[in-house]
Amino acid sequence: MAYRLIIIILPDKKKLDELSSIINKYDVLNSWQLSSRENEIIYNVIIRRAKTESLINTLQKRFSYLEGFRINLLPIEASVPVPEPIFNKKEDEITDTTLDDLKDHLDPHELINRLSRHELYASLSDIAKLSPIYITMVILSAIVSAIGVLNNNVAVIIGAMVIAPFLGPNMALSLATNLGDVQLAKDSIKSNYVGVAIAFSLSLILGMLFSVDPSVPEILLRARTNLGSITLAFASGIAGALAFTVGFSTTLIGVMVAVALLPPLVTSGLLFGSGEYALAAGAFLLFFINLVCINLAGVLTFKIQGIKAIYPERISKSQKMIRLSLILWTTLLLLLIVLILQYRGALDLLLLG
């Protein structure tokens, strides 16, 4: 059973009784307080991971107006002795008057079997930002992918897939949509745009410099897109979003391989650079399918899992962003299905001719 350590910095001692009242309504494993500076209290709480998000939401709503108020969240790797199972109070046993007006009051039906919204945000917001490390990873991944494709080396291509620099920014974009976080959305779009431009430009140059054989199986595999690619990309996108929310890094490796964005993009650039425009269009179509399906699956998965904004101004903004994103990604997906059907017919005629 996973636990979290919540460190609460309360800048006003007068609010300590109210804070204690809130904490006591949750079945915490342990809690204690320390005096930091004059009129400031540090309150430590060890609580089940499933209850973390609800407690933090409640604390944010009650104390975020206080200057100096802060919450730090840390994972607990192990606790000795092993905690006893916690049994929830029945709904009719809850007699809380302090929390009645709060949306995120926790009852037995509100336990979440995932990372909290705050942990997800901390993780994805870091990898969504455009940075020298991100650009370096895109360049290295593009070079590795190009070498693998040109030499028909599956192992090398898988290596490029595992690097997967585009997966994080796209998942961050889905999270930003559900939270109504415009700045995170902008950071994610910027990282995606710059990364795609760099990878495509680099592979285009490599396609001009080196001989590209369009009959290579690994090239044809990505150039001959079909409707099965949509099913694979959408299912893998859901698995990727779930892996991020529960912290399964091993699952993410499989998702990176299944719905890789970089190899088809690099293949498209290589083919464009060598003058194989029809095949290049097919490879780029596969890249775009994966991109759309990852984002659509991410938005839907995060929404179904209850990852949402808690402040009124963010709630209305997130609802608008979710509606717009679902319309955008669904429309693009339908257009891609039409393009696939048309492209497959044209490509078959080209290859037969």
Buried (B, 14 or more C-beta within 10 A) or exposed (E): EBBBBBBBBBBBEEBEEBBEEBBEBBEBBEBEBEEEEEEBBBBBBBBBBBBBBBBBBBBBBBBEEEEEBEBEBEEEEEEEEEEEEBEBEEEEEBEEEBBEEBEBBBEEEBBBEBBBBBBBBEBBBEBBBBEEEBBEBBBEBBBBBBBBBBEBBEEBBBBBBBBBBBBBBBBBBBBBBBBBBEEBBEBBBBBBEBBBEBBBEBBBBBBBEEEBEBEBEBBBBBBBBBEEBBEBBBBBBBBBBBBBBBBBEEBBBBBBBBBBBBBBBBBBBBBBBBEBEBBBBBBBBBBBBBBBBBBBBBBBBBBEBEBBBBBEEBBEBBBEBBEEBBEBBEEBBEEBEEBBEEBBEEBEEEEEE
